[in-house]
Amino acid sequence: MSQDSTAPPPAPGPTPVPSISETQAEDLIHGICFKTGPPRFLGAELEWLVLDAERPEQPVPPERLRAAHAAARALPLHSRVTVEPGGQLELSSAPATSLTGCVDDLQADLTAVRAALLAQGLVLRGLGRDPRLPYRRLLNSPRYDAMEAYFDRTGPAGRAMMCASASVQVCVDAGYEEPGMLGHGRRWRLAHLLGAVLVAAFANSPAHEGPYAGWRCARQGIWSDLDTRRALAPPLDAEPRAAWTRQALDTEVMCVRSYEGDGSWEAPPGTTFRDWLRTGGDAGLRAPTAEDLDYHLTTLFPPVRPRGHLELRMIDAQPGDDGWLVPVAVVHALFDDPEATETAYRVAKGLADSYGTRPAPRNPLWRSAARDALADPELRASAKACFRAAMEALPRLGASTHVRDTVGAFAERHVLRGRCPADDASTQVLTGKEARR
């Protein structure tokens, strides 16, 4: 879950920053969120729990986590290193023009980061939800203070999302501007239609107690329990730009950055960005700027987030040294090979159509994917068809033998047997052996 914590607050100074109107905000979202052009690039963001190599079931003290993050940031990497609120470490690849380039750079970076952390007695673990309690927030900043206060108004899911979740996010281009109502709709719709299948196939956050007891993907349960708009997909029967613009402007403002270095960033409860644009100072706030809008967009966490490209956010972090590359390769194949795309679209649409139009992740199909994963016969059949299409496409896309073998082994171990990574992990504890996987 990339929370985009790197944007600095606006610099204080005598020159006022120009405010924007509602029409200008709509135009900016249209231009920012969907970039027109042929699909060329692929990227991935890998989030990891950082554990003690010998005592993985124990919390790692904050000073050790900070030292580990500093060691990773000091390395000469292809990827960008960021840190999530609970201390999860994230590697974000540069946009790559091929699957091989994306995978090779991330593998090299992970090898370097793992070595640096192991020298400190720490390891990375791919798991979608940290089972260790209580949740501890490592990062203290105005952004995360405001975020925590905001989410606490709706229950415990926000703190769990911030401090205990980890994912593999795959980024693909939005694609050509297409004629007709849907514009970019083909790849936009495919990302959402495939979402439940990806949740089920890569479910890796089992829960044994609490509100998600028995679920294979408790992380998805957490996302579905966030506030009513911030983590929802917009309606898919509308033109994507218009639908996303409405969604963004009609979602509550989570935080208002202060021009004072130590000022509070908390926003008045119930104030949407559209409210802020229309009322400005009447709501006790300064008038919003383009920078405020851009920052607001980083506080929206739908399952597919348009950021010029499409960011698929529904996949749990994966176990093992190379588990992460399976969703990256499968998504790439299903989006960028024409034959595989047609198969995936047909299969996923047929499945989704039977579950109605309620938006993800609160659609019953997504709930089944999170709870039952590939034990659900319809999801299992869809996953088998999609993996078969992806494996046939990977040679055409120039995937290496290692990537093809890794995807094939995952399909054999899990998909063809109606299993997911959570089925392997559900009876295990955070032992030293498991932490090194």
Solvent accessible surface area in square Angstrom, and as a share of the most:
residue,aa,sasa,rsa
1,M,1,0.00
2,S,6,0.04
3,Q,1,0.00
4,D,21,0.11
5,S,39,0.25
6,T,85,0.50
7,A,40,0.31
8,P,98,0.62
9,P,71,0.44
10,P,24,0.15
11,A,84,0.65
12,P,104,0.65
13,G,55,0.53
14,P,139,0.87
15,T,112,0.65
16,P,115,0.72
17,V,59,0.34
18,P,107,0.67
19,S,61,0.39
20,I,25,0.13
21,S,53,0.34
22,E,42,0.19
23,T,88,0.51
24,Q,93,0.41
25,A,0,0.00
26,E,56,0.25
27,D,92,0.47
28,L,62,0.31
29,I,2,0.01
30,H,68,0.30
31,G,43,0.41
32,I,56,0.28
33,C,2,0.01
34,F,4,0.02
35,K,117,0.49
36,T,85,0.49
37,G,19,0.18
38,P,67,0.42
39,P,52,0.33
40,R,143,0.52
41,F,71,0.30
42,L,4,0.02
43,G,7,0.07
44,A,1,0.01
45,E,20,0.09
46,L,1,0.00
47,E,2,0.01
48,W,6,0.02
49,L,4,0.02
50,V,6,0.04
51,L,0,0.00
52,D,10,0.05
53,A,4,0.03
54,E,120,0.54
55,R,132,0.48
56,P,1,0.01
57,E,85,0.38
58,Q,89,0.40
59,P,56,0.35
60,V,13,0.07
61,P,53,0.34
62,P,65,0.41
63,E,115,0.52
64,R,70,0.26
65,L,19,0.09
66,R,124,0.45
67,A,45,0.35
68,A,0,0.00
69,H,5,0.02
70,A,57,0.44
71,A,25,0.19
72,A,0,0.00
73,R,136,0.50
74,A,85,0.66
75,L,49,0.25
76,P,130,0.82
77,L,38,0.19
78,H,105,0.47
79,S,12,0.08
80,R,123,0.45
81,V,19,0.11
82,T,14,0.08
83,V,7,0.04
84,E,5,0.02
85,P,0,0.00
86,G,18,0.17
87,G,3,0.03
88,Q,4,0.02
89,L,0,0.00
90,E,2,0.01
91,L,0,0.00
92,S,10,0.07
93,S,21,0.13
94,A,55,0.43
95,P,100,0.63
96,A,13,0.10
97,T,100,0.58
98,S,49,0.32
99,L,3,0.01
100,T,56,0.33
101,G,27,0.26
102,C,1,0.01
103,V,2,0.01
104,D,72,0.37
105,D,50,0.26
106,L,0,0.00
107,Q,46,0.20
108,A,52,0.40
109,D,3,0.02
110,L,2,0.01
111,T,92,0.53
112,A,36,0.28
113,V,0,0.00
114,R,59,0.21
115,A,63,0.49
116,A,22,0.17
117,L,0,0.00
118,L,102,0.51
119,A,92,0.72
120,Q,66,0.29
121,G,29,0.28
122,L,0,0.00
123,V,17,0.10
124,L,8,0.04
125,R,12,0.04
126,G,1,0.01
127,L,9,0.05
128,G,0,0.00
129,R,39,0.14
130,D,14,0.07
131,P,64,0.40
132,R,42,0.15
133,L,108,0.54
134,P,90,0.56
135,Y,70,0.26
136,R,133,0.49
137,R,54,0.20
138,L,14,0.07
139,L,46,0.23
140,N,117,0.60
141,S,36,0.23
142,P,50,0.32
143,R,8,0.03
144,Y,4,0.01
145,D,68,0.35
146,A,2,0.02
147,M,0,0.00
148,E,28,0.13
149,A,33,0.25
150,Y,10,0.04
151,F,0,0.00
152,D,61,0.32
153,R,116,0.42
154,T,77,0.45
155,G,27,0.26
156,P,112,0.70
157,A,9,0.07
158,G,2,0.02
159,R,101,0.37
160,A,5,0.04
161,M,0,0.00
162,M,1,0.00
163,C,13,0.08
164,A,1,0.01
165,S,0,0.00
166,A,0,0.00
167,S,0,0.00
168,V,3,0.02
169,Q,0,0.00
170,V,0,0.00
171,C,14,0.09
172,V,1,0.00
173,D,27,0.14
174,A,2,0.02
175,G,1,0.01
176,Y,130,0.49
177,E,78,0.35
178,E,61,0.27
179,P,132,0.83
180,G,65,0.63
181,M,122,0.55
182,L,54,0.27
183,G,3,0.03
184,H,2,0.01
185,G,0,0.00
186,R,80,0.29
187,R,24,0.09
188,W,1,0.00
189,R,37,0.14
190,L,0,0.00
191,A,0,0.00
192,H,7,0.03
193,L,13,0.07
194,L,1,0.00
195,G,0,0.00
196,A,0,0.00
197,V,3,0.01
198,L,3,0.02
199,V,1,0.01
200,A,0,0.00
201,A,0,0.00
202,F,1,0.00
203,A,0,0.00
204,N,2,0.01
205,S,0,0.00
206,P,24,0.15
207,A,4,0.03
208,H,129,0.58
209,E,126,0.57
210,G,52,0.50
211,P,112,0.70
212,Y,21,0.08
213,A,53,0.41
214,G,55,0.53
215,W,23,0.08
216,R,65,0.24
217,C,1,0.00
218,A,0,0.00
219,R,0,0.00
220,Q,7,0.03
221,G,0,0.00
222,I,2,0.01
223,W,13,0.05
224,S,22,0.14
225,D,72,0.37
226,L,4,0.02
227,D,17,0.09
228,T,97,0.56
229,R,91,0.33
230,R,2,0.01
231,A,3,0.02
232,L,26,0.13
233,A,5,0.04
234,P,2,0.01
235,P,76,0.48
236,L,41,0.20
237,D,106,0.55
238,A,20,0.16
239,E,44,0.20
240,P,1,0.00
241,R,44,0.16
242,A,32,0.25
243,A,2,0.01
244,W,2,0.01
245,T,6,0.04
246,R,114,0.42
247,Q,11,0.05
248,A,0,0.00
249,L,0,0.00
250,D,46,0.24
251,T,1,0.01
252,E,53,0.24
253,V,4,0.03
254,M,4,0.02
255,C,11,0.06
256,V,15,0.09
257,R,16,0.06
258,S,21,0.13
259,Y,65,0.25
260,E,119,0.54
261,G,80,0.77
262,D,138,0.71
263,G,20,0.19
264,S,88,0.57
265,W,15,0.05
266,E,103,0.46
267,A,12,0.09
268,P,46,0.29
269,P,95,0.60
270,G,48,0.46
271,T,15,0.09
272,T,27,0.16
273,F,0,0.00
274,R,33,0.12
275,D,57,0.29
276,W,3,0.01
277,L,22,0.11
278,R,162,0.59
279,T,57,0.33
280,G,8,0.08
281,G,56,0.54
282,D,131,0.68
283,A,41,0.31
284,G,70,0.67
285,L,23,0.11
286,R,68,0.25
287,A,48,0.37
288,P,3,0.02
289,T,5,0.03
290,A,37,0.29
291,E,93,0.42
292,D,7,0.03
293,L,1,0.00
294,D,72,0.37
295,Y,10,0.04
296,H,7,0.03
297,L,16,0.08
298,T,15,0.09
299,T,2,0.01
300,L,3,0.01
301,F,2,0.01
302,P,2,0.01
303,P,8,0.05
304,V,0,0.00
305,R,3,0.01
306,P,3,0.02
307,R,89,0.32
308,G,6,0.06
309,H,60,0.27
310,L,1,0.00
311,E,0,0.00
312,L,0,0.00
313,R,8,0.03
314,M,3,0.01
315,I,0,0.00
316,D,1,0.01
317,A,1,0.01
318,Q,2,0.01
319,P,28,0.18
320,G,17,0.17
321,D,82,0.42
322,D,40,0.21
323,G,16,0.15
324,W,1,0.00
325,L,0,0.00
326,V,1,0.01
327,P,0,0.00
328,V,0,0.00
329,A,0,0.00
330,V,1,0.01
331,V,0,0.00
332,H,18,0.08
333,A,0,0.00
334,L,1,0.00
335,F,7,0.03
336,D,42,0.22
337,D,7,0.04
338,P,104,0.65
339,E,114,0.51
340,A,1,0.01
341,T,17,0.10
342,E,98,0.44
343,T,33,0.19
344,A,0,0.00
345,Y,27,0.10
346,R,156,0.57
347,V,24,0.14
348,A,0,0.00
349,K,69,0.29
350,G,48,0.46
351,L,14,0.07
352,A,19,0.15
353,D,88,0.46
354,S,80,0.52
355,Y,55,0.21
356,G,44,0.42
357,T,138,0.80
358,R,144,0.53
359,P,49,0.31
360,A,9,0.07
361,P,5,0.03
362,R,63,0.23
363,N,12,0.06
364,P,65,0.41
365,L,4,0.02
366,W,11,0.04
367,R,128,0.47
368,S,14,0.09
369,A,0,0.00
370,A,1,0.01
371,R,86,0.31
372,D,36,0.18
373,A,1,0.00
374,L,1,0.00
375,A,49,0.38
376,D,21,0.11
377,P,88,0.55
378,E,82,0.37
379,L,0,0.00
380,R,70,0.25
381,A,62,0.48
382,S,8,0.05
383,A,0,0.00
384,K,59,0.25
385,A,20,0.15
386,C,2,0.01
387,F,5,0.02
388,R,128,0.47
389,A,8,0.07
390,A,0,0.00
391,M,61,0.27
392,E,102,0.46
393,A,0,0.00
394,L,0,0.00
395,P,71,0.45
396,R,123,0.45
397,L,51,0.26
398,G,52,0.50
399,A,4,0.03
400,S,46,0.30
401,T,82,0.47
402,H,85,0.38
403,V,4,0.02
404,R,85,0.31
405,D,89,0.46
406,T,26,0.15
407,V,0,0.00
408,G,26,0.25
409,A,62,0.48
410,F,20,0.08
411,A,1,0.01
412,E,89,0.40
413,R,115,0.42
414,H,10,0.05
415,V,0,0.00
416,L,86,0.43
417,R,152,0.56
418,G,10,0.10
419,R,87,0.32
420,C,0,0.00
421,P,2,0.01
422,A,0,0.00
423,D,29,0.15
424,D,22,0.12
425,A,11,0.08
426,S,34,0.22
427,T,127,0.74
428,Q,76,0.34
429,V,105,0.60
430,L,15,0.08
431,T,60,0.35
432,G,18,0.18
433,K,171,0.72
434,E,9,0.04
435,A,0,0.00
436,R,122,0.44
437,R,77,0.28
